[in-house]
Amino acid sequence: MRVVISYRAPIGAQPLGTPPSKKCYQTHAVKRYVMRFRSVLIAAALLSSCERKAATPDPEKPIEPTFSEVGAADAFGAPGGDVNDVAFWSHPDVAFESLVLTVNDAVVEAFAVETGRLVFSVPGGADTIEVFYAGEKSPGFFIAASGGAYRLFAIAADGRSAAPQGLFEAASEMVLFCVKGGVEPVLYEIAGGTISSRALTIAANAAELASPETLVESGNAVACHVDPFRDDVIVISSDGAIRRINPASGAVFGIALPAELSAGASSLAVGRTEAGEPSVQVALLDERTGSISLFDASDGHALGRIRVKATFDLEAVTSASRIDIGSANFGGVYRDGALAVVTSGAGAPVRLVPWNGVMSALSLRVPAALNPRSPKIEPEDDDVISIEVIEP
């Protein structure tokens, strides 16, 4: 005996965007054969002729990366103004009185993180600015560099002013540099095809910058940062390569090369995990799109990519020139630190994003914020005297 069962394919089997047609409602036959002492059911599933085929990738069309979007909580600077670089200063006692420092071709300006008000300004522009601390009790310093010179300023303990400490010659007109803080600060300089170290001695009202001592060849380096836990110099190249350099030996290790990523500006995020272990992340900026990619600084593996979205009062960041990450408690929504993005357009040039928002967007744990003046955990001293009472 032969039985024919009709089956009509559901609408969901059609290709997206194709209206229903007779062709997509084809009838599929299932034959059933029955014998006297046993029965056998044989089913053949026939593919519908309206099944969607996989699209052939276009080799000339680049694959768009996946972004996680975050919103900026604040914006700093005059609308439509230009900013060359940005940095954070952490107040030694009151988190809410910390500062965002910006610099353009004419002036260095310091804004209160909590209110956005202008706290102080220093005449004279620069291309690059960096903040560092010379020990746990240090109020902090910043170096502004441009035109082949470094200008060193000491920030007052209350964060309401800055005083000049010295003017030093740089190795080139367009110098790249980073600073290791602590009781013996060191300035690392990228110029003339090499990476050099320069000891920085800071006295009461003056400072001295030593001559350069070559560490390694710089290659195509575009930026450097100092790992505050290990004092390694993390060097970023224009092709996105991440290198670690041991300043004591000059050894280069920990090489990672993110694929198809051209590094513009970069920054480090530092903190401690729940277990107290150091957490260091490298942030690389794609200047064309304003997107920021995060990588683990220990092995270079990718953690994700974010971009700053539009909010009800701020436009989305679609291109950017500089970034900086403040890994400290700045109070309020910035208790876990902040990401600053320098952009252009009609709005304020600096957007500030809570760091816990960045971590949440990437589904990562938020590391504990540090005191940037003393990021290292000092080992406990072992007992040097052992007293044992023995009764006679």
ROSEDO-582958 format. One record per residue (C-alpha): residue number from 1; residue in three letters; chain; x, y, z. Coordinates in pm, 1 decimal. Example, Ala and Ser with C-alpha at 12.3 -4.5 7.8 and 13.67 -1.06 7.14 Angstrom:
ATOM num residu chaine        X        Y        Z
ATOM   1    ALA      A   1230.0   -450.0    780.0
ATOM   2    SER      A   1367.0   -106.0    714.0
***
This chain:
ATOM num residu chaine        X        Y        Z
ATOM   1    MET      A      0.0      0.0      0.0
ATOM   2    ARG      A    125.9    349.8    -84.1
ATOM   3    VAL      A     32.1    660.7    115.8
ATOM   4    VAL      A    121.6   1015.1      3.7
ATOM   5    ILE      A    133.4   1285.5    274.4
ATOM   6    SER      A    145.5   1651.4    168.0
ATOM   7    TYR      A    355.7   1902.7    365.9
ATOM   8    ARG      A    378.7   2277.3    306.6
ATOM   9    ALA      A    704.1   2458.2    405.8
ATOM  10    PRO      A    656.2   2740.9    662.1
ATOM  11    ILE      A    698.8   3103.7    564.9
ATOM  12    GLY      A   1013.2   3122.1    775.1
ATOM  13    ALA      A   1189.4   2898.3    523.8
ATOM  14    GLN      A   1188.0   3176.0    265.6
ATOM  15    PRO      A   1490.7   3396.4    202.1
ATOM  16    LEU      A   1465.1   3723.9    395.5
ATOM  17    GLY      A   1294.5   3994.6    193.0
ATOM  18    THR      A   1139.5   3747.2    -59.9
ATOM  19    PRO      A    759.4   3757.5    -82.8
ATOM  20    PRO      A    569.8   3426.0    -59.7
ATOM  21    SER      A    544.6   3240.0   -389.0
ATOM  22    LYS      A    417.4   2910.4   -515.7
ATOM  23    LYS      A    775.0   2792.5   -547.0
ATOM  24    CYS      A    831.3   2835.1   -171.3
ATOM  25    TYR      A    524.7   2631.9    -88.6
ATOM  26    GLN      A    634.0   2316.1   -260.6
ATOM  27    THR      A    491.0   1981.4   -165.5
ATOM  28    HIS      A    724.8   1719.9    -23.1
ATOM  29    ALA      A    629.3   1353.5    -41.0
ATOM  30    VAL      A    703.6   1094.1    219.4
ATOM  31    LYS      A    657.7    735.8    107.1
ATOM  32    ARG      A    543.8    472.5    352.2
ATOM  33    TYR      A    557.4    104.3    269.3
ATOM  34    VAL      A    369.1   -150.2    478.2
ATOM  35    MET      A    436.7   -524.0    458.0
ATOM  36    ARG      A    215.3   -801.8    602.2
ATOM  37    PHE      A    433.9   -913.0    899.8
ATOM  38    ARG      A    646.9   -595.1    949.5
ATOM  39    SER      A    640.2   -228.6    853.8
ATOM  40    VAL      A    925.5     -4.1    761.8
ATOM  41    LEU      A    906.7    376.4    761.0
ATOM  42    ILE      A   1153.6    551.1    532.2
ATOM  43    ALA      A   1155.7    931.2    536.1
ATOM  44    ALA      A   1350.0   1143.6    292.9
ATOM  45    ALA      A   1388.2   1510.6    380.9
ATOM  46    LEU      A   1416.2   1710.7     63.4
ATOM  47    LEU      A   1576.1   2055.3     70.8
ATOM  48    SER      A   1343.9   2327.5    -45.2
ATOM  49    SER      A   1445.9   2502.6   -363.3
ATOM  50    CYS      A   1389.5   2834.7   -183.5
ATOM  51    GLU      A   1660.2   2763.7     75.8
ATOM  52    ARG      A   1889.3   3064.9    127.5
ATOM  53    LYS      A   2245.6   3020.5      4.3
ATOM  54    ALA      A   2547.4   3157.6    190.7
ATOM  55    ALA      A   2658.9   3493.8     60.3
ATOM  56    THR      A   2995.7   3510.6   -107.6
ATOM  57    PRO      A   3217.7   3763.1     77.1
ATOM  58    ASP      A   3330.5   4062.6   -121.9
ATOM  59    PRO      A   3713.1   4076.4   -101.8
ATOM  60    GLU      A   3710.0   4450.3   -173.0
ATOM  61    LYS      A   3471.7   4528.3    113.0
ATOM  62    PRO      A   3645.3   4521.7    455.8
ATOM  63    ILE      A   3478.7   4335.4    740.3
ATOM  64    GLU      A   3348.6   4583.7    995.9
ATOM  65    PRO      A   3467.3   4512.2   1351.5
ATOM  66    THR      A   3222.4   4463.5   1634.1
ATOM  67    PHE      A   3192.4   4756.5   1875.6
ATOM  68    SER      A   3052.4   4789.3   2223.7
ATOM  69    GLU      A   2913.6   5136.7   2283.2
ATOM  70    VAL      A   2954.4   5348.6   2596.1
ATOM  71    GLY      A   2819.7   5688.4   2687.9
ATOM  72    ALA      A   3021.5   5986.7   2804.3
ATOM  73    ALA      A   2909.6   6134.2   3135.2
ATOM  74    ASP      A   3080.9   6473.0   3095.6
ATOM  75    ALA      A   3251.5   6699.5   2843.4
ATOM  76    PHE      A   3530.4   6950.0   2905.7
ATOM  77    GLY      A   3664.4   7251.3   2718.3
ATOM  78    ALA      A   3513.3   7530.3   2513.1
ATOM  79    PRO      A   3272.5   7406.8   2241.3
ATOM  80    GLY      A   3454.4   7386.3   1909.9
ATOM  81    GLY      A   3791.0   7434.4   2080.2
ATOM  82    ASP      A   4110.5   7247.0   1995.1
ATOM  83    VAL      A   4292.2   7016.6   2235.6
ATOM  84    ASN      A   4626.3   6851.4   2160.2
ATOM  85    ASP      A   4645.5   6619.0   2460.8
ATOM  86    VAL      A   4481.5   6534.6   2792.4
ATOM  87    ALA      A   4589.3   6392.8   3130.8
ATOM  88    PHE      A   4449.6   6327.0   3479.7
ATOM  89    TRP      A   4565.9   6451.4   3819.8
ATOM  90    SER      A   4446.1   6272.5   4132.9
ATOM  91    HIS      A   4389.7   6483.1   4446.9
ATOM  92    PRO      A   4593.3   6338.9   4738.0
ATOM  93    ASP      A   4304.5   6361.1   4986.0
ATOM  94    VAL      A   3969.4   6447.3   4823.9
ATOM  95    ALA      A   3872.7   6236.4   4521.9
ATOM  96    PHE      A   3609.3   6486.0   4400.8
ATOM  97    GLU      A   3871.8   6761.1   4365.5
ATOM  98    SER      A   4079.0   6572.3   4107.7
ATOM  99    LEU      A   4155.6   6739.0   3774.9
ATOM 100    VAL      A   4146.4   6686.4   3400.0
ATOM 101    LEU      A   4436.7   6870.8   3232.2
ATOM 102    THR      A   4414.8   6973.6   2867.0
ATOM 103    VAL      A   4669.2   7146.2   2645.5
ATOM 104    ASN      A   4651.1   7322.8   2309.4
ATOM 105    ASP      A   4889.7   7547.0   2115.8
ATOM 106    ALA      A   4843.0   7835.6   2359.8
ATOM 107    VAL      A   4766.5   7718.8   2712.9
ATOM 108    VAL      A   4745.6   7435.8   2966.3
ATOM 109    GLU      A   4407.4   7427.7   3143.3
ATOM 110    ALA      A   4295.4   7229.6   3447.6
ATOM 111    PHE      A   3927.9   7142.5   3501.2
ATOM 112    ALA      A   3763.1   6997.9   3811.7
ATOM 113    VAL      A   3636.7   6644.9   3738.7
ATOM 114    GLU      A   3325.5   6691.5   3953.0
ATOM 115    THR      A   3201.5   7026.7   3823.3
ATOM 116    GLY      A   3387.3   7092.0   3497.1
ATOM 117    ARG      A   3488.4   7440.5   3613.6
ATOM 118    LEU      A   3824.9   7583.2   3510.8
ATOM 119    VAL      A   4053.1   7565.2   3816.1
ATOM 120    PHE      A   4376.0   7713.0   3678.1
ATOM 121    SER      A   4560.5   7774.8   3353.4
ATOM 122    VAL      A   4927.3   7801.1   3254.2
ATOM 123    PRO      A   5029.7   8013.7   2953.6
ATOM 124    GLY      A   5222.7   7841.7   2677.2
ATOM 125    GLY      A   5103.3   7556.1   2463.0
ATOM 126    ALA      A   5235.9   7206.1   2402.8
ATOM 127    ASP      A   5182.5   6899.3   2187.5
ATOM 128    THR      A   5191.6   6646.5   2472.2
ATOM 129    ILE      A   5128.6   6647.3   2845.5
ATOM 130    GLU      A   5191.1   6382.4   3110.9
ATOM 131    VAL      A   5125.8   6374.7   3486.7
ATOM 132    PHE      A   5340.0   6179.4   3733.9
ATOM 133    TYR      A   5402.8   6159.5   4108.6
ATOM 134    ALA      A   5739.7   6153.2   4284.9
ATOM 135    GLY      A   5641.6   5927.5   4572.4
ATOM 136    GLU      A   5345.0   5865.8   4800.4
ATOM 137    LYS      A   5347.6   6215.4   4956.7
ATOM 138    SER      A   5400.0   6394.9   4625.1
ATOM 139    PRO      A   5127.7   6639.5   4515.2
ATOM 140    GLY      A   5229.4   6562.4   4158.7
ATOM 141    PHE      A   5393.9   6712.1   3851.6
ATOM 142    PHE      A   5322.1   6751.0   3484.5
ATOM 143    ILE      A   5551.0   6780.7   3183.7
ATOM 144    ALA      A   5436.7   6968.7   2874.8
ATOM 145    ALA      A   5647.3   6902.9   2562.8
ATOM 146    SER      A   5668.9   7083.2   2229.2
ATOM 147    GLY      A   5920.3   7253.2   2002.1
ATOM 148    GLY      A   6209.0   7040.5   2123.4
ATOM 149    ALA      A   6167.4   7131.4   2491.7
ATOM 150    TYR      A   6015.9   6993.1   2812.6
ATOM 151    ARG      A   5849.2   7222.8   3065.5
ATOM 152    LEU      A   5816.9   7077.2   3415.1
ATOM 153    PHE      A   5552.9   7208.9   3659.4
ATOM 154    ALA      A   5478.5   7121.1   4020.5
ATOM 155    ILE      A   5108.8   7099.5   4106.8
ATOM 156    ALA      A   5006.8   7248.5   4441.1
ATOM 157    ALA      A   4881.4   7009.3   4708.9
ATOM 158    ASP      A   4528.1   7152.0   4681.6
ATOM 159    GLY      A   4533.5   7126.1   4301.0
ATOM 160    ARG      A   4449.7   7493.7   4251.0
ATOM 161    SER      A   4773.5   7606.6   4085.3
ATOM 162    ALA      A   5095.1   7491.1   3921.2
ATOM 163    ALA      A   5444.7   7639.8   3943.5
ATOM 164    PRO      A   5731.6   7602.6   3690.6
ATOM 165    GLN      A   6016.5   7377.5   3800.9
ATOM 166    GLY      A   6243.1   7367.4   3497.8
ATOM 167    LEU      A   6290.6   7389.0   3122.4
ATOM 168    PHE      A   6486.1   7110.5   2950.3
ATOM 169    GLU      A   6602.7   7041.5   2598.3
ATOM 170    ALA      A   6450.1   6744.9   2417.6
ATOM 171    ALA      A   6624.7   6524.9   2162.5
ATOM 172    SER      A   6408.3   6644.1   1872.0
ATOM 173    GLU      A   6136.6   6891.8   1778.9
ATOM 174    MET      A   5858.5   6631.1   1781.7
ATOM 175    VAL      A   5958.6   6417.5   2076.4
ATOM 176    LEU      A   5760.2   6123.7   2219.7
ATOM 177    PHE      A   5804.3   6047.2   2588.9
ATOM 178    CYS      A   5667.7   5881.7   2901.1
ATOM 179    VAL      A   5762.7   5910.6   3269.0
ATOM 180    LYS      A   5820.8   5662.8   3549.2
ATOM 181    GLY      A   5720.8   5820.5   3878.3
ATOM 182    GLY      A   5841.8   5742.2   4226.9
ATOM 183    VAL      A   6126.8   5870.5   4438.5
ATOM 184    GLU      A   6364.4   5837.8   4140.5
ATOM 185    PRO      A   6168.3   5956.0   3834.6
ATOM 186    VAL      A   6288.4   5863.7   3487.0
ATOM 187    LEU      A   6185.2   6015.9   3154.5
ATOM 188    TYR      A   6187.7   5775.9   2858.0
ATOM 189    GLU      A   6237.1   5949.8   2525.9
ATOM 190    ILE      A   6162.6   5823.4   2173.3
ATOM 191    ALA      A   6367.9   6018.1   1919.6
ATOM 192    GLY      A   6632.8   5967.9   1652.7
ATOM 193    GLY      A   6547.1   5600.8   1602.7
ATOM 194    THR      A   6614.1   5503.9   1965.3
ATOM 195    ILE      A   6442.9   5480.9   2302.8
ATOM 196    SER      A   6652.4   5645.3   2574.0
ATOM 197    SER      A   6625.0   5692.5   2950.3
ATOM 198    ARG      A   6688.8   6025.2   3124.8
ATOM 199    ALA      A   6706.1   6043.7   3503.3
ATOM 200    LEU      A   6497.8   6326.0   3649.2
ATOM 201    THR      A   6611.8   6479.5   3978.1
ATOM 202    ILE      A   6362.1   6705.1   4152.8
ATOM 203    ALA      A   6470.2   6932.8   4439.7
ATOM 204    ALA      A   6270.6   7185.0   4644.4
ATOM 205    ASN      A   6231.0   7451.2   4377.2
ATOM 206    ALA      A   6433.1   7316.7   4085.6
ATOM 207    ALA      A   6492.6   7005.8   3879.9
ATOM 208    GLU      A   6756.3   6849.8   3657.1
ATOM 209    LEU      A   6717.5   6619.7   3356.9
ATOM 210    ALA      A   7015.3   6396.0   3276.1
ATOM 211    SER      A   7154.5   6328.0   2930.6
ATOM 212    PRO      A   6994.7   6044.1   2730.5
ATOM 213    GLU      A   7118.5   5686.8   2772.2
ATOM 214    THR      A   7013.7   5462.3   2484.0
ATOM 215    LEU      A   6810.6   5151.8   2570.0
ATOM 216    VAL      A   6701.1   4998.3   2236.3
ATOM 217    GLU      A   6613.8   5094.3   1881.6
ATOM 218    SER      A   6267.0   5247.3   1861.5
ATOM 219    GLY      A   6161.2   5107.5   1522.7
ATOM 220    ASN      A   5823.8   5255.4   1428.3
ATOM 221    ALA      A   5725.4   5345.4   1786.3
ATOM 222    VAL      A   5456.3   5610.2   1826.5
ATOM 223    ALA      A   5408.7   5608.5   2204.8
ATOM 224    CYS      A   5534.1   5462.0   2532.3
ATOM 225    HIS      A   5393.5   5402.8   2880.3
ATOM 226    VAL      A   5540.0   5275.5   3205.3
ATOM 227    ASP      A   5391.9   4973.8   3382.0
ATOM 228    PRO      A   5377.7   5102.2   3742.4
ATOM 229    PHE      A   5397.3   4752.1   3887.8
ATOM 230    ARG      A   5705.8   4621.8   3706.4
ATOM 231    ASP      A   5856.4   4948.2   3574.0
ATOM 232    ASP      A   5870.3   4798.4   3222.4
ATOM 233    VAL      A   5838.3   5043.4   2935.1
ATOM 234    ILE      A   5544.6   4941.7   2715.1
ATOM 235    VAL      A   5605.7   5064.2   2360.7
ATOM 236    ILE      A   5332.9   5102.0   2099.4
ATOM 237    SER      A   5417.9   5094.4   1728.5
ATOM 238    SER      A   5228.4   5246.5   1437.8
ATOM 239    ASP      A   5115.4   4901.3   1320.8
ATOM 240    GLY      A   4964.1   4822.0   1661.1
ATOM 241    ALA      A   5254.3   4611.0   1789.8
ATOM 242    ILE      A   5293.6   4606.7   2168.3
ATOM 243    ARG      A   5641.1   4556.3   2315.0
ATOM 244    ARG      A   5771.2   4544.6   2671.7
ATOM 245    ILE      A   6120.5   4668.8   2748.7
ATOM 246    ASN      A   6311.6   4599.2   3068.0
ATOM 247    PRO      A   6496.9   4927.3   3135.6
ATOM 248    ALA      A   6761.8   4755.3   3348.4
ATOM 249    SER      A   6869.7   4506.4   3080.6
ATOM 250    GLY      A   6723.5   4651.5   2761.8
ATOM 251    ALA      A   6560.6   4315.2   2692.9
ATOM 252    VAL      A   6252.0   4324.8   2470.7
ATOM 253    PHE      A   5978.4   4071.7   2537.5
ATOM 254    GLY      A   5603.1   4018.6   2539.2
ATOM 255    ILE      A   5554.5   4101.4   2171.4
ATOM 256    ALA      A   5196.8   4099.9   2042.5
ATOM 257    LEU      A   5070.7   4221.0   1705.8
ATOM 258    PRO      A   4697.8   4300.1   1684.2
ATOM 259    ALA      A   4585.8   4226.6   1329.4
ATOM 260    GLU      A   4485.7   4509.7   1097.8
ATOM 261    LEU      A   4502.1   4777.5   1365.2
ATOM 262    SER      A   4685.3   5102.6   1305.7
ATOM 263    ALA      A   4767.2   5261.8   1639.4
ATOM 264    GLY      A   4725.9   5635.2   1668.9
ATOM 265    ALA      A   4722.3   5735.3   2033.9
ATOM 266    SER      A   4730.1   5494.8   2327.5
ATOM 267    SER      A   4709.2   5470.4   2705.2
ATOM 268    LEU      A   4731.4   5224.7   2996.0
ATOM 269    ALA      A   4464.8   5119.3   3243.1
ATOM 270    VAL      A   4604.9   4984.7   3569.4
ATOM 271    GLY      A   4442.1   4836.2   3876.0
ATOM 272    ARG      A   4422.4   4525.4   4089.0
ATOM 273    THR      A   4201.5   4220.5   4057.7
ATOM 274    GLU      A   3984.7   4089.2   4339.5
ATOM 275    ALA      A   4277.0   3865.8   4435.3
ATOM 276    GLY      A   4506.5   4169.6   4455.2
ATOM 277    GLU      A   4702.3   4082.3   4142.8
ATOM 278    PRO      A   4815.1   4363.6   3907.6
ATOM 279    SER      A   4587.1   4434.9   3612.4
ATOM 280    VAL      A   4734.7   4626.3   3317.9
ATOM 281    GLN      A   4549.8   4690.4   2992.4
ATOM 282    VAL      A   4669.2   4869.1   2679.4
ATOM 283    ALA      A   4420.5   5093.0   2498.3
ATOM 284    LEU      A   4486.2   5171.4   2131.1
ATOM 285    LEU      A   4297.4   5444.8   1947.3
ATOM 286    ASP      A   4185.0   5424.2   1585.2
ATOM 287    GLU      A   4188.6   5794.6   1502.0
ATOM 288    ARG      A   3972.0   5761.3   1188.4
ATOM 289    THR      A   3673.2   5607.0   1365.6
ATOM 290    GLY      A   3733.7   5714.2   1726.0
ATOM 291    SER      A   3712.1   5350.7   1836.3
ATOM 292    ILE      A   3933.7   5218.0   2115.3
ATOM 293    SER      A   4066.6   4861.9   2135.4
ATOM 294    LEU      A   4173.7   4706.5   2464.4
ATOM 295    PHE      A   4444.7   4442.1   2502.5
ATOM 296    ASP      A   4582.2   4255.9   2801.3
ATOM 297    ALA      A   4931.7   4392.2   2863.5
ATOM 298    SER      A   5068.3   4059.4   2986.5
ATOM 299    ASP      A   5013.8   3854.1   2670.0
ATOM 300    GLY      A   4854.9   4095.4   2422.2
ATOM 301    HIS      A   4523.4   3913.3   2375.8
ATOM 302    ALA      A   4229.1   4127.8   2266.3
ATOM 303    LEU      A   3967.8   4226.2   2524.4
ATOM 304    GLY      A   3727.7   4413.5   2297.8
ATOM 305    ARG      A   3662.7   4738.5   2116.5
ATOM 306    ILE      A   3447.1   5032.1   2223.0
ATOM 307    ARG      A   3335.0   5366.0   2089.4
ATOM 308    VAL      A   3161.9   5660.3   2254.8
ATOM 309    LYS      A   2796.0   5679.5   2151.6
ATOM 310    ALA      A   2564.2   5977.2   2133.9
ATOM 311    THR      A   2365.1   6074.2   2442.2
ATOM 312    PHE      A   2079.4   6319.0   2483.3
ATOM 313    ASP      A   2320.8   6614.0   2512.8
ATOM 314    LEU      A   2646.4   6489.9   2352.3
ATOM 315    GLU      A   2719.1   6379.2   1997.8
ATOM 316    ALA      A   2884.1   6045.5   1923.9
ATOM 317    VAL      A   3262.8   6040.3   1883.9
ATOM 318    THR      A   3331.5   5945.1   1521.7
ATOM 319    SER      A   3699.2   6046.7   1514.5
ATOM 320    ALA      A   3955.2   6123.6   1783.1
ATOM 321    SER      A   4316.0   6231.0   1822.0
ATOM 322    ARG      A   4419.4   6141.1   2179.1
ATOM 323    ILE      A   4306.6   5931.1   2473.3
ATOM 324    ASP      A   4410.2   5895.6   2835.3
ATOM 325    ILE      A   4296.6   5666.9   3115.7
ATOM 326    GLY      A   4293.6   5789.5   3473.0
ATOM 327    SER      A   4336.5   5483.2   3694.6
ATOM 328    ALA      A   4238.6   5636.5   4026.9
ATOM 329    ASN      A   3932.2   5716.8   4234.8
ATOM 330    PHE      A   3796.8   6050.7   4111.2
ATOM 331    GLY      A   3470.1   6020.0   4304.5
ATOM 332    GLY      A   3108.7   5970.9   4196.7
ATOM 333    VAL      A   3065.7   5784.2   3868.2
ATOM 334    TYR      A   3444.8   5801.6   3825.5
ATOM 335    ARG      A   3523.3   5611.7   4146.0
ATOM 336    ASP      A   3686.5   5335.8   3936.5
ATOM 337    GLY      A   3870.4   5573.5   3704.2
ATOM 338    ALA      A   3789.7   5743.7   3374.9
ATOM 339    LEU      A   3860.4   5741.3   3002.5
ATOM 340    ALA      A   3921.1   6077.6   2833.1
ATOM 341    VAL      A   3876.7   6103.5   2454.7
ATOM 342    VAL      A   3988.0   6410.2   2258.4
ATOM 343    THR      A   3763.2   6476.0   1960.3
ATOM 344    SER      A   3668.4   6764.9   1732.6
ATOM 345    GLY      A   3351.7   6930.5   1612.1
ATOM 346    ALA      A   3102.6   7180.5   1745.5
ATOM 347    GLY      A   3086.5   7030.7   2095.7
ATOM 348    ALA      A   3332.8   7025.8   2384.2
ATOM 349    PRO      A   3661.4   6867.5   2272.1
ATOM 350    VAL      A   3712.8   6624.9   2563.6
ATOM 351    ARG      A   3460.8   6352.9   2651.0
ATOM 352    LEU      A   3487.0   6175.3   2985.1
ATOM 353    VAL      A   3362.9   5816.0   3020.0
ATOM 354    PRO      A   3340.4   5629.1   3354.7
ATOM 355    TRP      A   3584.1   5338.3   3346.2
ATOM 356    ASN      A   3330.8   5102.6   3504.9
ATOM 357    GLY      A   3107.6   5179.5   3204.4
ATOM 358    VAL      A   3383.3   5068.0   2966.7
ATOM 359    MET      A   3437.2   4745.5   3162.5
ATOM 360    SER      A   3063.4   4676.7   3176.8
ATOM 361    ALA      A   3026.3   4725.6   2801.0
ATOM 362    LEU      A   3300.3   4465.6   2743.6
ATOM 363    SER      A   3162.9   4227.7   3012.2
ATOM 364    LEU      A   3487.0   4254.5   3210.1
ATOM 365    ARG      A   3540.2   4281.0   3583.6
ATOM 366    VAL      A   3624.0   4629.1   3707.2
ATOM 367    PRO      A   3970.4   4626.0   3868.1
ATOM 368    ALA      A   4015.0   4807.7   4198.1
ATOM 369    ALA      A   4132.3   5166.7   4149.5
ATOM 370    LEU      A   4479.3   5248.6   4275.9
ATOM 371    ASN      A   4642.8   5529.5   4464.0
ATOM 372    PRO      A   4863.9   5643.1   4172.8
ATOM 373    ARG      A   5123.3   5777.1   4416.7
ATOM 374    SER      A   5191.7   5429.6   4554.7
ATOM 375    PRO      A   5070.2   5163.7   4308.1
ATOM 376    LYS      A   5303.9   4893.2   4437.1
ATOM 377    ILE      A   5217.4   4677.6   4738.5
ATOM 378    GLU      A   5513.5   4676.1   4971.0
ATOM 379    PRO      A   5601.3   4329.5   5105.5
ATOM 380    GLU      A   5557.0   4279.2   5476.0
ATOM 381    ASP      A   5878.2   4282.3   5676.0
ATOM 382    ASP      A   5973.7   3950.5   5829.0
ATOM 383    ASP      A   6042.3   3948.0   6199.9
ATOM 384    VAL      A   6412.3   4002.7   6254.5
ATOM 385    ILE      A   6401.7   3928.8   6628.5
ATOM 386    SER      A   6253.0   3609.8   6763.5
ATOM 387    ILE      A   6191.0   3594.8   7138.0
ATOM 388    GLU      A   6106.5   3265.9   7304.7
ATOM 389    VAL      A   6033.2   3254.6   7678.1
ATOM 390    ILE      A   6159.8   2943.8   7852.2
ATOM 391    GLU      A   6057.3   2889.8   8211.0
ATOM 392    PRO      A   6329.5   2750.5   8436.1
***
